[in-house]
Each structure stands twice: as C-alpha cells, then as structure tokens.
Amino acid sequence: MASNSDSIYNVLTFVQRHPDRVVFKPREYANSVTIGIPDSVKVSDPDIYFPSNRLSVNLMDDSFVGENGELLNRFYELTKQSKPDYQDVWITTGHLKTDQLYLLDLSFE
C-alpha cells in the first residue's frame, strides 16, 4: 500500500461525511477504531487497498499524518485515549467478502 494514499484519504472522508452508511465496531482497544464500509462504495484500486479475505497493514508516512491531521484527529476522538498525543497512525484494511464490507482499522501510537 502506498503510504500517501488518495484512496485511503477518500475512504476516511467518506466515513466522516456519511457515518450513517458505515458500521462502527465497538472499541476493544484504547488506541484504535474499527469501521466497516459497504463494499458497494466506490474505492480506487480496491484490490490494492482492500485485499479480499486478508489484511493489509500500513504505517502511514509522516507527511500523510501531517497533511491530514485534522481528519485523523476526528477519528482519534473516537478512541478511548485520554490525551491527544499520537505520532504514528497504522491503517489496517481488508475486504470481508462474506460480509460485503471493506474493513478499515486505524491504530494511533
């Protein structure tokens, strides 16, 4: 996965704009948020960014985090973290074919 992905940015923006069209998984870990997105949502290069029945884990570049800090902060607010300080963002993606969902998990370190 390319670290500075327009596809990932577009998916994050879709989730922010349409929270009623996605499924938020209950938080299991204090530093992450997991989201299911209908696979009917158009995504660029889904085979690269949302591989079927497997996970892709990517540490986002510092430039991606810096350029998209405001957007990422909105997702960070959904975590159980008590203080707003993270340096790294890991994004795990996959396509859950039987559930017809794209999986998106953001982990803030």
Helices and strands as residue ranges (DSSP letters): H 6-17, G 19-21, E 23-25, E 32-38, H 46-49, E 56-59, H 62-67, H 69-76, E 89-96, G 97-99, E 101-108
